Amino acid sequence: MIAASTTVVAVIGDPVRHSLSPVMHNAAFAHAGLDWAMVALPVRAGDGAAAVSAARTMGVAGLAVTMPHKADVAAAADHRDATVQRLGVANTVVFDGGAATAYTTDGDGLVDAMVSAGHDPAGARVLIVGAGGAARSIVEAMTRRGARAVTVANRTVARAEECAACADADASVGAIGLDDVGDVAAAVDIVVNTTSVGMAGTDSEGALVVPAAALRPEHLVVDIVYHPLQTPFLVAADAVGAATLDGLAMLVHQAVRQQMLWTSQTPPASVLRTAALGALGLADS
Ligand SMILES: NC(=O)c1ccc[n+]([C@@H]2O[C@H](COP(=O)([O-])OP(=O)(O)OC[C@H]3O[C@@H](n4cnc5c(N)ncnc54)[C@H](OP(=O)(O)O)[C@@H]3O)[C@@H](O)[C@H]2O)c1
């Protein structure tokens, strides 16, 4: 029950009413028996810094941050962890004694999801398709956590090059266009779709960003799109016998890291996943 004693965290975004963060985080708080609650607060584009200031004033304990505020919030925070300093974006704020510290849990969330599914990217050759905000945090985290070689493929090659520049200094990275994606896919261990291709309700619904013929049974195929949960890309990967990881895995594990930052406790990922699946009207698998 929410009471005067309840510690409040909020997810901010524009739009934000579709966010799965409140159901995941509130399930985790309830599971841990914590007197905490998350609400979703619509914050207009351009008001991210004002939202940090307002949250600090009102004693909000932390923020989860979605589009379009990730860069504004990173800039507005009093402190930034090393990854936020490198990428210039944040998806999490912790308020401690009035000071706001910004973190980003997206890329590490995906790597955690892979590790917990038995697919540590350390030492692996990885193809990352897409070069947007999500891809940048994934390239940074995968190379920091030991991926042997990463190739970024994108429709706009200049963006692939910018994304590859987010890699850890010691990593082997390259950037290509989508024309060569099939050849490269055949020579890697892990293929990750970070584009919105295949997402329900878009022009590319039903489309594949990597030709199905390039997929192998030895691959781990990851899609960070989670609507639908079984994207066309994952269906094609499953058909050739490849291991797959759906987009909810990343969403859940980045939220687990947010819980650790806010509460210093680690909730079971399964609690958050079950809550998210329930909100999506899907059964657990
Ligand atoms: N599971 C999770 O936790 C999680 C987290 C974050 C994001 N996501 C999902 O990941 C996707 C990307 O998010 P983002 O924030 O990185 O978006 P973004 O910054 O807008 O980047 C979009 C990417 O998709 C590419 N793209 C879009 N339409 C395409 C098409 N028709 N053909 C080929 N490439 C296309 C873009 O290529 P260009 O550069 O050429 O335009 C770009 O690389 C979204 O579906 C989002 O919902 C999931």
The ligand as a MOL file (V3000), in Angstrom:
LIG
                    3D

  0  0  0     0  0            999 V3000
M  V30 BEGIN CTAB
M  V30 COUNTS 48 52 0 0 0
M  V30 BEGIN ATOM
M  V30 1 N 14.8460 -4.2180 -25.3530 0
M  V30 2 C 15.2360 -3.0540 -24.8650 0
M  V30 3 O 15.5140 -2.9270 -23.6660 0
M  V30 4 C 15.3710 -1.8770 -25.7920 0
M  V30 5 C 16.1030 -0.7380 -25.3800 0
M  V30 6 C 16.2310 0.3300 -26.2620 0
M  V30 7 C 15.6500 0.2630 -27.5230 0
M  V30 8 N 14.9310 -0.8470 -27.8880 0 CHG=1
M  V30 9 C 14.3490 -0.9430 -29.2230 0
M  V30 10 O 15.4330 -0.8940 -30.1540 0
M  V30 11 C 15.0450 -0.2310 -31.3470 0
M  V30 12 C 16.0480 0.8840 -31.6370 0
M  V30 13 O 16.0250 1.8490 -30.5970 0
M  V30 14 P 17.0180 3.1400 -30.6310 0
M  V30 15 O 16.6840 3.9310 -29.4220 0
M  V30 16 O 18.4260 2.7120 -30.8600 0 CHG=-1
M  V30 17 O 16.4520 3.9060 -31.9420 0
M  V30 18 P 17.1890 4.9560 -32.8830 0
M  V30 19 O 18.2590 5.6840 -32.1340 0
M  V30 20 O 16.1030 5.7340 -33.5270 0
M  V30 21 O 17.9160 4.0400 -34.0230 0
M  V30 22 C 17.1540 3.3080 -34.9600 0
M  V30 23 C 18.0500 2.3890 -35.7710 0
M  V30 24 O 17.2200 1.5780 -36.6280 0
M  V30 25 C 17.6360 1.7660 -38.0010 0
M  V30 26 N 16.4690 1.6460 -38.8530 0
M  V30 27 C 15.2240 2.1620 -38.6440 0
M  V30 28 N 14.3980 1.8010 -39.6450 0
M  V30 29 C 15.1170 1.0380 -40.5090 0
M  V30 30 C 14.8330 0.3820 -41.7370 0
M  V30 31 N 13.6030 0.4260 -42.2790 0
M  V30 32 N 15.8160 -0.3180 -42.3380 0
M  V30 33 C 17.0620 -0.3840 -41.7840 0
M  V30 34 N 17.4090 0.2310 -40.6270 0
M  V30 35 C 16.4490 0.9450 -40.0050 0
M  V30 36 C 18.2720 3.1470 -38.0160 0
M  V30 37 O 19.1070 3.2530 -39.1590 0
M  V30 38 P 19.5880 4.7280 -39.6970 0
M  V30 39 O 20.6670 5.1820 -38.7710 0
M  V30 40 O 20.0730 4.4680 -41.0640 0
M  V30 41 O 18.3700 5.6180 -39.6500 0
M  V30 42 C 19.0410 3.1110 -36.6830 0
M  V30 43 O 20.2050 2.3430 -36.8050 0
M  V30 44 C 13.6090 0.2610 -31.1120 0
M  V30 45 O 12.7220 -0.6870 -31.7010 0
M  V30 46 C 13.4650 0.2520 -29.6000 0
M  V30 47 O 12.1320 0.0410 -29.1900 0
M  V30 48 C 14.8030 -1.9050 -27.0590 0
M  V30 END ATOM
M  V30 BEGIN BOND
M  V30 1 1 1 2
M  V30 2 2 2 3
M  V30 3 1 2 4
M  V30 4 1 4 5
M  V30 5 2 4 48
M  V30 6 2 5 6
M  V30 7 1 6 7
M  V30 8 2 7 8
M  V30 9 1 8 9
M  V30 10 1 8 48
M  V30 11 1 9 10
M  V30 12 1 9 46
M  V30 13 1 10 11
M  V30 14 1 11 12
M  V30 15 1 11 44
M  V30 16 1 12 13
M  V30 17 1 13 14
M  V30 18 2 14 15
M  V30 19 1 14 16
M  V30 20 1 14 17
M  V30 21 1 17 18
M  V30 22 2 18 19
M  V30 23 1 18 20
M  V30 24 1 18 21
M  V30 25 1 21 22
M  V30 26 1 22 23
M  V30 27 1 23 24
M  V30 28 1 23 42
M  V30 29 1 24 25
M  V30 30 1 25 26
M  V30 31 1 25 36
M  V30 32 1 26 27
M  V30 33 1 26 35
M  V30 34 2 27 28
M  V30 35 1 28 29
M  V30 36 1 29 30
M  V30 37 2 29 35
M  V30 38 1 30 31
M  V30 39 2 30 32
M  V30 40 1 32 33
M  V30 41 2 33 34
M  V30 42 1 34 35
M  V30 43 1 36 37
M  V30 44 1 36 42
M  V30 45 1 37 38
M  V30 46 2 38 39
M  V30 47 1 38 40
M  V30 48 1 38 41
M  V30 49 1 42 43
M  V30 50 1 44 45
M  V30 51 1 44 46
M  V30 52 1 46 47
M  V30 END BOND
M  V30 END CTAB
M  END
